[in-house]
């Protein structure tokens, strides 16, 4: 089945992520997170550094679930093999000792970069119309239609790196 993608920039007020979803507070190793409409469980992408504090070039990010029940945090849990290989894992390429390009395995049409931003802190970035965007979160809306959910759209939230303005984009996936 061929999928047609449509990109739309939308104002924050029109985002469809429910207001009751957990807010992941920022902390130094947090890069970004993914939430889905199926439940409040959240996939978190964190910076992975070596004992000496240098970026681990073999595995620059570590991933885990934050599990929730009835809207309350329950536990931190690793992703399983299938989740890493088919959905939330990433492929990366080292550009320099402090710069890595990566794609999410389930959607490799956006190239992201892991590098230092303002204040020498690492962030995940991508380029949109020639503008550097610091990725903060992704919300995925999918329908359960068999073994694998069918993604209908994704909402990307971030910050324009040069100005600090909020950035929101919806990617709609339509079947042809």
Residue pairs with C-beta under 8 A, 6 or more apart in sequence:
1 175
1 176
2 175
2 176
3 173
3 174
3 175
3 176
4 173
4 174
4 175
4 176
5 109
5 171
5 172
5 173
5 174
6 171
6 172
6 174
7 169
7 170
7 171
7 172
8 169
8 170
8 171
8 172
9 168
9 169
9 170
10 155
10 168
10 169
10 170
11 168
12 166
12 168
15 139
15 155
15 157
15 168
15 170
16 139
16 141
16 155
17 35
17 139
17 155
18 37
20 71
21 35
21 40
21 139
22 35
22 40
22 42
22 66
22 68
22 71
22 73
24 30
24 33
24 42
24 44
24 66
24 137
28 47
28 121
29 46
29 47
29 49
30 44
30 45
30 46
30 47
31 45
31 46
31 47
31 61
31 114
31 122
31 123
31 124
31 135
32 45
32 124
32 135
32 136
32 137
32 138
33 42
33 43
33 44
33 45
33 66
33 137
33 138
34 42
34 43
34 45
34 88
34 137
34 138
34 139
34 140
35 41
35 42
35 43
35 137
35 138
35 139
35 140
36 139
36 140
36 141
36 142
37 139
37 140
37 141
37 142
38 142
38 144
38 149
39 68
40 68
40 71
41 65
41 66
41 67
41 68
42 65
42 66
42 68
43 63
43 64
43 65
43 79
43 83
43 88
44 63
44 64
44 65
44 66
45 61
45 62
45 63
45 90
45 124
46 61
46 62
46 63
46 64
47 55
47 60
47 61
47 62
47 114
47 122
48 55
48 56
48 59
48 60
48 61
48 62
49 55
49 56
50 56
54 97
55 97
55 98
55 100
55 114
55 122
57 94
57 97
57 100
60 92
60 100
60 102
60 114
61 90
61 92
61 102
61 114
63 78
63 79
63 84
63 88
63 89
63 90
64 76
64 77
64 78
64 79
65 76
65 77
65 78
65 79
66 73
66 76
67 73
67 74
67 75
67 76
67 77
68 74
79 88
79 89
83 89
84 105
85 105
86 105
86 106
86 148
87 105
87 106
88 104
88 105
88 106
89 104
89 105
90 102
90 103
90 104
90 105
91 102
91 103
91 105
91 108
92 100
92 101
92 102
92 114
93 100
93 101
93 102
94 100
95 101
95 113
98 115
98 116
98 122
99 113
99 114
99 115
100 113
100 114
100 115
101 111
101 112
101 113
101 114
102 111
102 112
102 113
102 114
103 110
103 111
103 112
104 110
104 112
107 154
110 126
111 126
111 127
112 124
112 125
112 126
112 135
113 124
113 125
113 126
114 122
114 123
114 124
114 125
115 122
115 123
115 125
116 122
116 123
117 123
117 125
117 134
117 161
118 161
123 134
123 135
124 134
124 135
125 132
125 133
125 134
125 135
125 161
126 132
126 133
126 135
126 158
127 133
128 167
128 169
131 160
131 161
131 162
132 160
132 161
132 162
133 158
133 159
133 160
133 161
133 167
134 158
134 159
134 160
134 161
135 156
135 157
135 158
136 157
136 158
136 159
137 156
137 157
137 158
138 154
138 155
138 156
138 157
139 154
139 155
139 157
140 151
140 153
140 154
141 151
141 152
141 153
141 154
141 155
142 149
142 150
142 151
142 152
143 149
143 150
143 152
144 150
150 173
151 173
152 172
152 173
153 170
153 171
153 172
153 173
154 170
154 171
154 173
155 168
155 169
155 170
155 171
156 167
156 168
156 169
156 170
156 171
157 166
157 167
157 168
158 166
158 167
158 168
159 165
159 166
159 167
160 166
160 167
